[in-house]
Amino acid sequence: MNNIWQGRLDGKELLFHRIFQRVKEENNYDFISPKDFVLHGFAVDEGVRRNKGRQGAKDAPDIIRRNMSNFPVIRPDFSLLDFGNITCEDGNLENTQNNLAKNISKVLLKGGKSVVLGGGHEVTYGHYLGLKTAFPEQKIGIINIDAHFDNRQPENGVGVSSGTGFWQIAQEGEIHSLHIGIQRNSNTLKLFDTAHQYGMKYILADELFFENLPSVYQRINDLLDSVDYLYLTICMDVFNASIAPGVSASAYNGIFADATFMHFYRHILKSEKLLALDVAEVNPQFDIQERTVRLAATLVNEWFMI
């Protein structure tokens, strides 16, 4: 993986450092220290295939890494351990989600902060399960920045997919989730009804404008106040197709990574309860000038800078 983490070398002193100079490729979870950022690639899109989406997201993790490499290091204590990619060569998505969960729980029990680069949004259940495995008695809050609820019930003969993650989580017990950026034209009444039945809170994409930020902040804070730990998952198809064309299901009226978005996004990142973050559904095959990849890399880097 050494050929991925490369960038401009301005100097070896700390003030010159970029991310590629601070990454350590690792395979031993015993070497994780508290506050380390710990990275896994989820090079999987079996769930996208099952959900009848455009395949190709499994190729995203290494390309996102390459786009992260050259970002400057802002925090002097910044440390990033890269544990490589998890794959699903045999089509057994359920087993792959469990493998991810086992690795994530090891990270969290060592005090690390989990970052996962997807891959399809089937990453959600595996990432959440990792938190729940590490902290079975704690309330895990989830913020899902997404155009979709992803709360479909699995189809008979198909199994779980990129669209069933929150239905799977709800089967584990009470769910504490806030879905930001939901599109009315991307979710059937059945999916809205399922969200209501399980108590999934949501903020419509239409509600994300600057003058409404106080309400958005309040609803985020209400979730944060009610949970012990937080997991943030970002489906890149929430964004407008002009800035995120490379996704499994593009949204021509999606949101923008504008001042309004960055205000509430950074507010989430500043929470000390945030332990895990992932980006999902980046599909390099349909990207233009690596816009989607670059945006995903930047969103992850925002957490590194907090």
C-alpha positions as CSV (number, residue, x, y, z in Angstrom):
1,M,0.0,0.0,0.0
2,N,3.1,2.2,0.1
3,N,2.5,3.5,-3.4
4,I,-0.9,5.0,-2.3
5,W,0.2,7.2,0.6
6,Q,2.3,9.7,-1.4
7,G,2.3,13.4,-1.5
8,R,4.3,16.6,-1.8
9,L,7.3,16.6,0.5
10,D,7.9,20.2,1.7
11,G,10.1,19.1,4.6
12,K,10.4,16.6,7.5
13,E,9.8,19.0,10.3
14,L,6.4,18.8,12.0
15,L,5.3,22.2,10.6
16,F,5.6,20.8,7.0
17,H,3.8,17.5,7.6
18,R,1.1,16.2,5.4
19,I,-1.0,13.1,6.1
20,F,1.1,10.7,4.0
21,Q,4.0,11.5,6.4
22,R,2.0,10.5,9.5
23,V,0.3,7.3,8.3
24,K,1.5,4.0,9.7
25,E,0.4,0.8,8.0
26,E,-0.5,-1.6,10.7
27,N,-1.9,-5.1,11.3
28,N,-1.6,-5.5,15.1
29,Y,-4.5,-4.0,17.0
30,D,-2.4,-4.1,20.2
31,F,-0.4,-1.2,18.9
32,I,-3.4,1.2,18.9
33,S,-3.1,4.1,21.4
34,P,-5.9,6.2,22.8
35,K,-6.9,9.0,20.4
36,D,-5.3,7.3,17.3
37,F,-7.4,7.5,14.2
38,V,-7.7,4.0,12.9
39,L,-8.5,3.4,9.2
40,H,-10.1,0.5,7.5
41,G,-11.1,0.3,3.8
42,F,-14.4,-1.5,3.2
43,A,-13.8,-2.5,-0.4
44,V,-17.2,-4.1,-0.8
45,D,-20.2,-3.4,-3.0
46,E,-22.0,-6.7,-2.7
47,G,-24.8,-4.9,-0.9
48,V,-25.1,-2.4,-3.8
49,R,-25.4,-5.3,-6.2
50,R,-28.1,-6.9,-4.1
51,N,-29.9,-3.5,-3.9
52,K,-29.8,-3.1,-7.7
53,G,-27.5,-0.1,-7.6
54,R,-24.6,0.8,-9.9
55,Q,-21.6,-1.3,-8.8
56,G,-18.1,0.0,-8.5
57,A,-17.9,1.3,-4.9
58,K,-15.6,-1.5,-3.9
59,D,-12.8,0.3,-5.8
60,A,-13.1,3.5,-3.8
61,P,-11.1,3.1,-0.6
62,D,-7.6,3.2,-2.2
63,I,-8.6,6.2,-4.4
64,I,-9.9,8.0,-1.4
65,R,-6.7,7.3,0.5
66,R,-4.7,8.8,-2.4
67,N,-6.8,11.9,-2.3
68,M,-6.3,12.2,1.5
69,S,-2.5,11.8,1.3
70,N,-1.6,15.4,0.6
71,F,-3.8,17.2,3.2
72,P,-1.7,19.2,5.7
73,V,-1.6,17.9,9.3
74,I,-3.1,20.5,11.6
75,R,-3.0,18.8,15.0
76,P,0.6,18.2,16.3
77,D,-0.6,14.9,18.0
78,F,-2.2,13.5,14.9
79,S,-1.7,9.8,14.3
80,L,-3.3,7.6,11.6
81,L,-3.0,3.8,11.6
82,D,-4.1,2.1,8.3
83,F,-5.2,-1.5,8.7
84,G,-5.8,-2.0,5.0
85,N,-9.0,-3.2,3.2
86,I,-11.7,-5.7,4.0
87,T,-13.1,-7.4,1.0
88,C,-16.0,-9.7,0.1
89,E,-14.6,-12.0,-2.6
90,D,-17.1,-14.9,-1.9
91,G,-20.3,-12.8,-2.0
92,N,-20.9,-13.5,1.7
93,L,-21.9,-10.0,2.8
94,E,-23.2,-11.1,6.2
95,N,-19.8,-12.6,7.1
96,T,-18.0,-9.6,5.8
97,Q,-20.1,-7.2,8.0
98,N,-19.3,-9.4,11.0
99,N,-15.5,-9.3,10.2
100,L,-15.7,-5.5,10.0
101,A,-17.5,-5.4,13.3
102,K,-14.9,-7.5,15.0
103,N,-12.1,-5.2,13.8
104,I,-13.9,-2.0,14.8
105,S,-14.6,-3.3,18.3
106,K,-10.9,-4.0,18.8
107,V,-10.2,-0.4,17.7
108,L,-12.7,1.2,20.1
109,L,-11.7,-1.0,23.1
110,K,-8.2,0.4,22.6
111,G,-9.5,3.9,22.7
112,G,-9.0,4.6,19.0
113,K,-11.3,6.5,16.7
114,S,-12.7,4.5,13.8
115,V,-12.6,5.7,10.2
116,V,-14.0,3.5,7.4
117,L,-13.8,4.2,3.7
118,G,-16.5,2.5,1.7
119,G,-17.6,0.7,-0.3
120,G,-21.3,0.5,-0.3
121,H,-23.6,1.7,2.4
122,E,-23.8,-1.9,3.7
123,V,-20.8,-0.7,5.7
124,T,-23.4,0.9,8.1
125,Y,-24.5,-2.3,9.8
126,G,-21.0,-3.7,10.2
127,H,-19.6,-0.4,11.6
128,Y,-22.5,0.0,14.0
129,L,-22.2,-3.6,15.1
130,G,-18.6,-2.9,16.0
131,L,-19.6,-0.1,18.3
132,K,-22.3,-2.3,19.9
133,T,-19.9,-5.2,20.4
134,A,-17.4,-2.9,22.2
135,F,-20.1,-1.1,24.2
136,P,-23.1,-3.5,24.6
137,E,-24.6,-1.6,27.6
138,Q,-24.2,1.9,26.1
139,K,-26.6,3.9,23.9
140,I,-25.2,4.3,20.5
141,G,-26.4,7.3,18.5
142,I,-26.2,7.3,14.7
143,I,-26.3,10.3,12.5
144,N,-26.9,9.3,8.9
145,I,-26.3,12.0,6.3
146,D,-28.1,10.5,3.4
147,A,-30.8,11.0,0.8
148,H,-32.2,7.6,1.8
149,F,-33.4,6.0,5.0
150,D,-31.8,2.6,4.2
151,N,-34.4,0.9,6.3
152,R,-35.7,-1.6,3.7
153,Q,-36.7,-5.0,4.9
154,P,-34.4,-7.6,3.2
155,E,-36.0,-9.3,0.2
156,N,-36.6,-13.0,0.3
157,G,-33.8,-14.8,-1.5
158,V,-31.7,-11.7,-1.7
159,G,-30.7,-11.0,1.9
160,V,-29.3,-7.8,3.5
161,S,-28.1,-5.1,1.2
162,S,-26.9,-1.5,1.0
163,G,-30.5,-0.4,1.7
164,T,-31.2,-2.5,4.8
165,G,-28.7,-1.3,7.3
166,F,-31.0,0.7,9.5
167,W,-33.6,-2.1,9.4
168,Q,-30.9,-4.5,10.6
169,I,-29.9,-2.1,13.4
170,A,-33.5,-1.7,14.5
171,Q,-33.7,-5.5,15.0
172,E,-31.0,-5.3,17.6
173,G,-33.3,-3.2,19.9
174,E,-34.2,0.5,20.3
175,I,-32.6,2.6,17.6
176,H,-31.3,6.2,18.2
177,S,-30.8,7.7,14.8
178,L,-31.1,11.1,13.1
179,H,-31.2,11.0,9.3
180,I,-30.1,14.3,7.7
181,G,-30.8,15.2,4.0
182,I,-33.7,12.8,3.4
183,Q,-35.3,13.3,0.0
184,R,-39.0,12.9,-0.5
185,N,-38.5,11.7,-4.1
186,S,-36.0,9.0,-3.0
187,N,-38.1,7.2,-0.3
188,T,-41.4,5.5,-0.7
189,L,-44.2,6.0,1.9
190,K,-43.4,2.6,3.2
191,L,-39.8,3.7,4.1
192,F,-41.2,6.8,5.8
193,D,-43.6,4.7,7.7
194,T,-40.9,2.3,8.7
195,A,-38.9,5.3,10.0
196,H,-41.8,6.4,12.1
197,Q,-42.5,3.0,13.4
198,Y,-38.9,2.5,14.7
199,G,-38.6,6.1,15.9
200,M,-36.0,7.2,13.4
201,K,-35.8,11.0,13.4
202,Y,-35.0,12.8,10.2
203,I,-34.4,16.2,8.7
204,L,-35.5,16.6,5.1
205,A,-33.0,18.0,2.5
206,D,-35.5,20.9,2.0
207,E,-35.0,21.9,5.6
208,L,-31.2,22.4,5.2
209,F,-30.9,26.2,4.6
210,F,-29.0,28.8,6.5
211,E,-31.9,30.5,8.3
212,N,-33.0,27.1,9.6
213,L,-29.6,26.2,11.2
214,P,-30.9,26.8,14.8
215,S,-33.5,24.1,14.4
216,V,-31.0,21.7,12.8
217,Y,-28.5,22.3,15.6
218,Q,-31.3,21.7,18.2
219,R,-32.2,18.4,16.7
220,I,-28.6,17.3,16.5
221,N,-28.1,18.3,20.1
222,D,-31.3,16.4,21.2
223,L,-29.7,13.2,19.8
224,L,-26.3,13.9,21.3
225,D,-27.8,14.5,24.7
226,S,-29.7,11.2,24.6
227,V,-26.8,8.9,23.8
228,D,-23.5,7.8,25.2
229,Y,-21.5,7.5,22.0
230,L,-22.0,8.6,18.4
231,Y,-21.4,7.1,15.0
232,L,-21.6,9.3,11.9
233,T,-22.1,7.8,8.5
234,I,-22.2,9.8,5.2
235,C,-23.7,8.4,2.0
236,M,-22.2,10.5,-0.8
237,D,-25.4,10.3,-2.8
238,V,-26.9,12.9,-0.4
239,F,-25.0,15.5,-2.4
240,N,-26.0,17.1,-5.7
241,A,-24.8,15.3,-8.8
242,S,-22.8,18.3,-9.9
243,I,-20.4,17.9,-6.9
244,A,-20.8,14.1,-6.4
245,P,-21.4,12.5,-9.7
246,G,-19.6,9.3,-8.8
247,V,-22.1,7.5,-6.6
248,S,-24.3,4.4,-6.9
249,A,-27.5,6.5,-7.1
250,S,-27.0,10.1,-8.1
251,A,-29.2,12.9,-6.8
252,Y,-29.8,15.9,-9.2
253,N,-31.5,17.9,-6.4
254,G,-29.1,16.8,-3.7
255,I,-27.6,19.1,-1.1
256,F,-24.3,21.0,-1.4
257,A,-21.3,21.1,0.8
258,D,-21.9,24.8,1.3
259,A,-21.6,27.0,4.4
260,T,-24.9,25.7,5.8
261,F,-23.7,22.1,5.5
262,M,-20.2,22.8,6.9
263,H,-21.7,24.6,10.0
264,F,-23.8,21.6,11.2
265,Y,-21.2,19.1,9.9
266,R,-18.4,20.5,12.0
267,H,-20.8,20.9,14.9
268,I,-21.3,17.1,14.8
269,L,-17.5,16.5,14.5
270,K,-16.8,18.5,17.6
271,S,-18.8,16.2,19.8
272,E,-16.6,14.3,22.2
273,K,-19.1,11.4,21.9
274,L,-18.1,10.8,18.2
275,L,-16.1,7.6,18.0
276,A,-16.7,6.4,14.4
277,L,-17.1,7.9,11.0
278,D,-17.5,6.4,7.5
279,V,-18.1,7.6,4.0
280,A,-20.0,5.3,1.6
281,E,-21.2,4.9,-1.9
282,V,-18.3,6.6,-3.7
283,N,-18.2,5.0,-7.1
284,P,-15.0,5.9,-9.1
285,Q,-16.3,4.4,-12.3
286,F,-18.9,7.2,-12.6
287,D,-16.9,10.0,-11.1
288,I,-15.8,13.2,-13.0
289,Q,-12.4,14.7,-12.3
290,E,-12.5,12.7,-9.0
291,R,-15.0,15.3,-7.6
292,T,-16.8,12.7,-5.4
293,V,-13.6,11.1,-4.2
294,R,-12.1,14.5,-3.3
295,L,-15.2,15.5,-1.4
296,A,-15.3,12.3,0.5
297,A,-11.6,12.6,1.4
298,T,-12.2,16.2,2.5
299,L,-15.1,15.2,4.8
300,V,-12.9,12.7,6.5
301,N,-10.1,15.2,6.8
302,E,-12.4,17.6,8.6
303,W,-12.5,15.2,11.5
304,F,-8.7,15.0,11.6
305,M,-8.6,18.8,11.9
306,I,-11.1,19.2,14.8
